[in-house]
Amino acid sequence: MYNPQDSHQFFEIYDNHDVLVCRWTMDQIDRKDGTVWVMNHFFYNPTTASKESMPFLLDDEMQTALSIAQETKLPIWPLDPMIIAYFKQHPEFHQIWYHKPYSI
């Protein structure tokens, strides 16, 4: 669970054997044009099981990020290429995407 009032969001998922499956963070920063969430690197442990579940895992984790953005009314600035690709493929993220490319 997360606390949208916390300026540092930290998420880790472990499997049934207590092995790290994924980890990601978001930090709230002030820019000249307003406050935004910076979504840092999305790490996932590329095991056979995690590769199979990755699309579902990513969907779940990105829904958490979307919820935080909606609750705080702040956009997200994704830095990880995998997350940028996810934002491109999912139109529901276009309106909360800070520094969205013009071609989208």
Contact map, one row per residue, 1 for C-alpha under 8 A:
11100000000000000000000000000000000000000000000000000000000000000000000000000000000000000000000000000000
11110000100000000000000000000000000000000000000000000000000000000000000000000000000000000000000000000000
11111100100000000000000000000000000000000000000000000000000000000000000000000000000000000000000000000000
01111110100000000000000000000000000000000000000000000000000000000001001100000000000000000000000000000000
00111110000000000000000000000000000000000000000000000000000000000000000100000000000000000000000000000000
00111111100000000000000000000000000000000000000000000000000000000000000000000000000000000000000000000000
00011111100000000000000000111000000000000000000000000000000000000000000000000000000000000000000000000000
00000111110000000000000011110000000000000000000000000000000000000000000000000000000000000000000000000000
01110111111000000000000011100000000000000000000000000000000000000000000000000000000000000000000000000000
00000001111100000000001111000000000000000000000000000000000000000000000000000000000000000000000000000000
00000000111110000000001110000000000000000000000000000000000000000000000000000000000000000000000000000000
00000000011111000001111100000000000000000000000000000000000000000000000000000000000000000000000000000000
00000000001111100001111000000000000000000000000000000000000000000000000000000000000000000000000000000000
00000000000111111111110000000000000000000000000000000000000000000000000000000000000000000000000000000000
00000000000011111111100000000000000000000000000000000000000000000000000000000000000000000000000000000000
00000000000001111110000000000000000000000000000000000000000000000000000000000000000000000000000000000000
00000000000001111110000000000000000000000000000000000000000000000000000000000000000000000000000000000000
00000000000001111111000000000000000000000000000000000000000000000000000000000000000000000000000000000000
00000000000001111111100000000000000000000000000000000000000000000000000000000000000000000000000000000000
00000000000111100111111000000000000000000001100000000000000000000000000000000000000000000000000000000000
00000000000111100011111000000000000000000001110001000000000000000000000000000000000000000000000000000000
00000000000111000001111100000000000000000111100000000000000000000000000000000000000000000000000000000000
00000000011110000001111110000000000000000111000000000000000000000000000000000000000000000000000000000000
00000000011100000000011111000000000000111110000000000000000000000000000000000000000000000000000000000000
00000001111000000000001111100000000000111100000000000000000000000000000000000000000000000000000000000000
00000001110000000000000111110000000011110000000000000000000000000000000000000000000000000000000000000000
00000011100000000000000011111000000011110000000000000000000000000000000000000000000000000000000000000000
00000011000000000000000001111100001111000000000000000000000000000000000000000000000000000000000000000000
00000010000000000000000000111110001111000000000000000000000000000000000000000000000000000000000000000000
00000000000000000000000000011111011100000000000000000000000000000000000000000000000000000000000000000000
00000000000000000000000000001111111100000000000000000000000000000000000000000000000000000000000000000000
00000000000000000000000000000111110000000000000000000000000000000000000000000000000000000000000000000000
00000000000000000000000000000011111000000000000000000000000000000000000000000000000000000000000000000000
00000000000000000000000000000111111100000000000000000000000000000000000000000000000000000000000000000000
00000000000000000000000000011110111110000000000000000000000000000000000001000000000000000000000000000000
00000000000000000000000000011110011111000000000000000000000000000000000001111000000000000000000001000000
00000000000000000000000001111000001111100000000000000000000000000000100001111000000000000000000000000000
00000000000000000000000001111000000111110000000000000000000000000000000000011110000000000000000000000000
00000000000000000000000111100000000011111000000000000000000000000000000000011111000000000000000000000000
00000000000000000000000111100000000001111100000000000000000000000000000000000111000000000000000000000000
00000000000000000000000110000000000000111110000000000000000000000000000000000011000000000000000000000000
00000000000000000000011110000000000000011111000000000000000000000000000000000001011000000000000000000000
00000000000000000000011100000000000000001111100000000000000000000000000000000000000000000000000000000000
00000000000000000001111000000000000000000111110001000000000000000000000000000000000000000000000000000000
00000000000000000001110000000000000000000011111001000000000000000000000000000000000000000000000000000000
00000000000000000000100000000000000000000001111101100000000000000000000000000000000000000000000000000000
00000000000000000000000000000000000000000000111111100000000000000000000000000000000000000000000000000000
00000000000000000000000000000000000000000000011111110000000000000000000000000000000000000000000000000000
00000000000000000000000000000000000000000000001111111000000000000000000000000000000000000000000000000000
00000000000000000000100000000000000000000001111111111100000000000000000000000000000000000000000000000000
00000000000000000000000000000000000000000000011111111100000000000000000000000000000000000000000000000000
00000000000000000000000000000000000000000000000111111110000000000000000000000000000000000000000000000000
00000000000000000000000000000000000000000000000011111111100000000000000000000000000000000000000000000000
00000000000000000000000000000000000000000000000001111111110000000000000000000000000000000000000000000000
00000000000000000000000000000000000000000000000000011111111000000000000000000000000000000000000000000000
00000000000000000000000000000000000000000000000000001111111100000000000000000000000000000000000000000000
00000000000000000000000000000000000000000000000000001111111110000000000000000000000000000000000000000000
00000000000000000000000000000000000000000000000000000111111111000000000000000000000000000000000000000000
00000000000000000000000000000000000000000000000000000011111111100000000000000000000000000000000000000000
00000000000000000000000000000000000000000000000000000001111111110000000000000000000000000000000000000000
00000000000000000000000000000000000000000000000000000000111111111000000000000000000000000000000000000000
00000000000000000000000000000000000000000000000000000000011111111100000000000000000000000000000000000000
00000000000000000000000000000000000000000000000000000000001111111110000000000000000000000000000000000000
00000000000000000000000000000000000000000000000000000000000111111111000000000000000000000000000000000000
00000000000000000000000000000000000000000000000000000000000011111111100000000000000000000000000000000000
00000000000000000000000000000000000000000000000000000000000001111111110000000000000000000000100100000000
00000000000000000000000000000000000000000000000000000000000000111111111000000000000000000000000000000000
00010000000000000000000000000000000000000000000000000000000000011111111100000000000000000000000000000000
00000000000000000000000000000000000010000000000000000000000000001111111111110000000000000000000100000000
00000000000000000000000000000000000000000000000000000000000000000111111111000000000000000000000000000000
00010000000000000000000000000000000000000000000000000000000000000011111110000000000000000000000000000000
00011000000000000000000000000000000000000000000000000000000000000001111111000000000000000000000000000000
00000000000000000000000000000000000000000000000000000000000000000000111111100000000000000000000000000000
00000000000000000000000000000000001110000000000000000000000000000000110111110000000000000000000100000000
00000000000000000000000000000000000110000000000000000000000000000000100011111000000000000000001111000000
00000000000000000000000000000000000111100000000000000000000000000000100001111100000000000000000111000000
00000000000000000000000000000000000111100000000000000000000000000000000000111110000000000000000011100000
00000000000000000000000000000000000001110000000000000000000000000000000000011111001100000000000011000000
00000000000000000000000000000000000001111000000000000000000000000000000000001111101100000000000000000000
00000000000000000000000000000000000000111100000000000000000000000000000000000111111100000000000000000000
00000000000000000000000000000000000000000000000000000000000000000000000000000011111110000000000000000000
00000000000000000000000000000000000000000100000000000000000000000000000000000001111111000000000000000000
00000000000000000000000000000000000000000100000000000000000000000000000000000111111111100000000000000000
00000000000000000000000000000000000000000000000000000000000000000000000000000111111111110000000000000000
00000000000000000000000000000000000000000000000000000000000000000000000000000000111111111000000000000000
00000000000000000000000000000000000000000000000000000000000000000000000000000000011111111100000000000000
00000000000000000000000000000000000000000000000000000000000000000000000000000000001111111110110010000000
00000000000000000000000000000000000000000000000000000000000000000000000000000000000111111110110000000001
00000000000000000000000000000000000000000000000000000000000000000000000000000000000011111110000000000000
00000000000000000000000000000000000000000000000000000000000000000000000000000000000001111111110000000000
00000000000000000000000000000000000000000000000000000000000000000000000000000000000000111111111000000000
00000000000000000000000000000000000000000000000000000000000000000000000000000000000000000111111000000000
00000000000000000000000000000000000000000000000000000000000000000100000000000000000000110111111110000000
00000000000000000000000000000000000000000000000000000000000000000000000000000000000000110111111110010000
00000000000000000000000000000000000000000000000000000000000000000000000000100000000000000011111110000000
00000000000000000000000000000000000000000000000000000000000000000100100001110000000000000000111111000000
00000000000000000000000000000000000000000000000000000000000000000000000000111100000000100000111111110000
00000000000000000000000000000000000100000000000000000000000000000000000000111100000000000000000111110000
00000000000000000000000000000000000000000000000000000000000000000000000000001000000000000000000011111000
00000000000000000000000000000000000000000000000000000000000000000000000000000000000000000000010011111101
00000000000000000000000000000000000000000000000000000000000000000000000000000000000000000000000000111111
00000000000000000000000000000000000000000000000000000000000000000000000000000000000000000000000000011111
00000000000000000000000000000000000000000000000000000000000000000000000000000000000000000000000000001111
00000000000000000000000000000000000000000000000000000000000000000000000000000000000000010000000000011111
